[in-house]
């Protein structure tokens, strides 16, 4: 049984939180994910990132934390578009190195810095950020309540958290509850109200929400298009992706689109503020 089969058959509950985090980090630093998702690892791409930045009121005097920064696309976008200082944090050392190179190549090393770390144990002082951005990642954290508490801890009074994440309604089909679906931000997606409750329990008040289901549909269709191109290149022996199960991903994306069409999956932005 290869790694793809393991992810398809393994229940997330069978793994430790650390193992789940490592699985997510390994997948999101892989060449296959880079090929299928491009630079932006979330629905809506840089347009969604800029929408979050506007809703958060970012500007040159703001200090922003980007949680689950990946290869740095969100952090670099925010620094370029809004002129703010951005600190990016990711669990993957490989992603952090790529993000640092990207900041250097774009002449943004004075505005954007990156650190390797855990969203559930942020390595930053209390009240040290004006805003936090976390795109398509909270749903993958094993202990979401701990992450929300950490968000509140490092935010200054009056600061805001901006999330974009998949949402679900009811119980998802069993095919969308495996480890692979968890890594793909689907299996542990929460209802919009539950995200709000998590933030509220941490002392953060939801002040705005927006539904962006169309962005999720476009994102999945983009993956399907790139997957078709990848399949052709593999078939022509022009590309090798050892351990990557194209058939599994094709089936998975089809099931995700079915769930979206049935109203079981969506995508949304939440903004929450820390009061005094």
N, C-alpha and C positions, 0 to 999 in steps of 0.2 A: 504493500500500500504506500503510495507516494504522499508528499506533504499536502497536496490539494485534496486527496481523498481523506486524509486525517482531519483537515479543517472542515470538510463537508459532513463528516460523521461524528465529530467530537462535540459534545455538549459543553458550552462555556463553563457550566457549573462544575465540571470535572477537573478544571484547572485552577491553580492558585491565582490570585490577583496579579502577582508578579509575572507569572507565565503568560497571562492574557496580555499584559502590557508589552512584554517582550515579543509576543506574536504580532501584535499591532505594529510595533516599531520595525520589525523585520520586513513585514509586508510593505509598509509605506516607504521604506528606503530602497525597495527593489527596482530593478530595471523594468520589470513588467508593469508595475504601477505607474512609473514615469511615462511609459509608452502609452498606456491607456488613458491616463488622466491629464497628462501634460503638466504645466507648471502649477496650476491651481488644483488643489486636492479636494475641492468642495463645490457643490452646486452654485451657480451664479458667477463663479470666477471673480475677477477683480471688480466687476460691477457690484456684486454683493458686498465685497469688502468695503468699497467706497460708500455704499449705502449705510453700512454699519458705522463707518467713520463720521458721516454726516449726522446720523441719529445720535451719536455720542458727543457731537459738538467738538470734534478734535481740531487742534490748531497748534501753532508753533510752541506754545508754552505748556503743552500737555505731555505728561510722561505716561506711556502706554505699555502694558504687558500683553504680549501675544502668546497665549497658552496653546500648546500643541502646534508650534510654528512650522513644522515640516521643514521644507527646504528654503523657507524664508519669504515666500511670495507675498503673503499677507503683510508681514512686517515692512518689507520694502515698498509695497504699494502705499501703505499708510504714511510712511515717512516721506515718500515722494509727493503724494497728493496733498497731505495736510501739514507737512513740515514739522511733525511732532517727533519727539524722541521715542524710540521703540526698543523694548527689550523682548527678545524672542526666546521661548523655552520649549524644548522638545526632548522626548525620552530617547531618541536615537542619536548617538554620537556621529554617525555618518551623515545624517540630515543636517546636524549642526555645522559640521565642517563645510558642507555644500552651501549652507546659508551664509556662512562667514565669507566664503569665496564670492558669492553673489553680491554681498554688500560691498566688498572691496572693488569688484569689477565695475560697480555702478557708482563708485565714489561716495558711498553712504556709511562708511565705517565710523564716521564721527557722530552719526545719528542713530544707527542701528547696531545693537550688539546681541549676541546669541549665547545661550547657556544650555547645557544638558541638565535635565532634571525631571522631577515627577510632579505632575499637576496636583496630586493629592498631598504633597509636602513641598510647597513652594519655598525655594531657598532665598527668600527676600524678606526684608524687614516689614513690620507692621506699618500700615498707612503710607506706603511708598509709591503708589501709583494713582494717577487721576482717572485712568480707564483701563479696562481689561477687555480684550477681544478673544473669543474662542470659537473657531469656525469648524463645524461638522466634526466635533471631537468629544464633547461632553458625553455623548451617547456611548462612546467606547470606554469610558473610565469605569473600572470595576466598582469604585466607591464614589459615586457622584456627590453624595452628601459631604464627604470630606473635601472634595474639590470645591464645592460651593462655599464651604466654610473658609477655605483658604483664600478664595476670591475676596470674600468679605474682609478677611484679616488684612490683606495687603492693600486694599483700597483705602484711599483717604475719604473722610467724611464729605459727602456730596459727590463722590466719584460714582462711575457707572460701569456696569458689565454689559457687553454686547455679545449675545450668542446667536449663532445660526446653526440649526440642527434639524435632522430628520424628526418627524413626529409620527406617532401611530394612533390609530383608533381601534380599541378592542385588542383581541389576541391575534397575532400574526400566524399565518400557516406554518406548520412544523418545518417546512423546507427553508423558511427564513429565520429560524431560531438556532442554527448551528454556529460553530465558531467562525466559519468563513463569513456568515452573515453578521456576526458581531463585529468582526474586523472591518467589514464594509459599511459600518454605521447603521445597520438595519435591525439586528436582533434585539438590541436593548434600547432602541429609540423609545422615547416616552411620550405620552400625551402632552399637548401644550400646557395643560393645566398642571401636570405633574412637574414639568420644568419650573413653572412658576412657584409651586409649592416647595421644591428643593431650594430655590433661591430665597424664598420667604423664611424658611426655617433657619437659614444662615444669616438672616437679618437684612436681606436685600428686597426692596419693594419693586415689583414689576411696574414700569411706567409706560411701556409701549410694546405692542406685538404686531407683527405683520406676517401674513401667510404668503409663501412663495412656492406653491406646489409646482408651478410651471418650470421653475428653475431645476427642480429635481427631475422632472420628465426630460428636459433638455440634456441634463447631465448624463442620465442613463442612456439616452439615445446617442449621445456623443461617444460613450464607451462602446456601444454596439457597433457604431461605424468604424471606430478605431480597431475594434476586435476583428471585424471583417478584413480590414487591411492587414492586420497582423497574421490572420489565418492564411491569407494568400502568400505573404512573405515567407512564412514558415513552410508552406507547401512547396514553394520554389527554392527552398534551402538557402534563402537569403537572410534568414533570421533564426536564431536559436534561443529558446527560452526554456531551459531545463526545469522540469517540475511544474511548469505552468499548464494548467488544464483548460484549454480553450473551450471545450464542450461544456465543462462545468460552469464557466463564467457566462457563456451564452445562455444556458438554461437559467442561471441565477438572475441575469438582467431581465429575461422574459418574465420571470415570476415577480420581480420587483415592479415592473410596469403593470402587471395584472393587479398587484396590490394597490398601486396608486390609482388605477382605474376604478377599483372597488371602494375607494375612499379609506383604505386601511393605512396608507402611508402618505405623508406629506412633508413639507419643509417650511420652517418658520424662523423669524427673527424675534428675539426677546431682548428688551433693554430693561435693566434693573438698577436701582440706585441705592446707595448706602446713606441712610439718614444720620442725623446727629444724636 
